[in-house]
Amino acid sequence: MRCPRCVQKIHLAATSCPHCGFTVEHADELFGDQDVSLQKFSDPAGVLRMKERKPMRKLMERFEKRFPQLFVSVYLGAFEEMTSIRQFGFWLLNRAAFSDVDVNRPNENGILIVVDVTAKTAGVTYGYSLLPYLDDESTFDALSAAHPYLIQGEFLQAIDLTIRKLETTLKKGWRRAKRNPEKVLGEIGQNPVARTKASLKGVRVGNKISEPREKVEVRE
Ligand SMILES: [Zn+2]
């Protein structure tokens, strides 16, 4: 994984970034140390048109149907200058208590798409259950595909395309893991004990589940 602040590669089990010293507490200092209750789709920037709200919900439902353990969340915000949406996404996925997400889908199984509607940039943050399946390259590719819509302010289309690309990547990863589980799941060195506490990638305590997900299920 990469540090949400300096973006250098760090070990999955690291409690702080060896390059810049970033910890979960730094993100809390920036954005608050309280859990936040919100819905999986939130639009504090108020940019989505009324008629686009239902299709947005449908996209997220479609994703949940295809991936019975996972969920996708979307946050459309208008950020002030200098806010790193990478750090914000990391913080939000740690801190969010999603009121409309089933308890069987904890935050570590979540994908969060944060859009800065002012700068017209977006970031993807994902829980550590998804580490065998997603990486910087695949999430960057998904966002790149959506970029033409993003710069036009067509946020629904941008999110739709991002989610579709991520679905394709997840399906491929799932097939790879099915063929060769030791290799795919062993690559990230899954160790539930080492990963539970204070890992940079750790999600909020309330969302933690005792056993990590072995693999992602896909309904085809
Ligand atoms: Zn760092």
Boltz pocket constraint, residues with backbone or C-beta under 6 A from the ligand:
constraints:
  - pocket:
      binder: B
      contacts: [[A, 3], [A, 4], [A, 5], [A, 6], [A, 7], [A, 8], [A, 17], [A, 18], [A, 19], [A, 20], [A, 21], [A, 22]]
      max_distance: 6.0
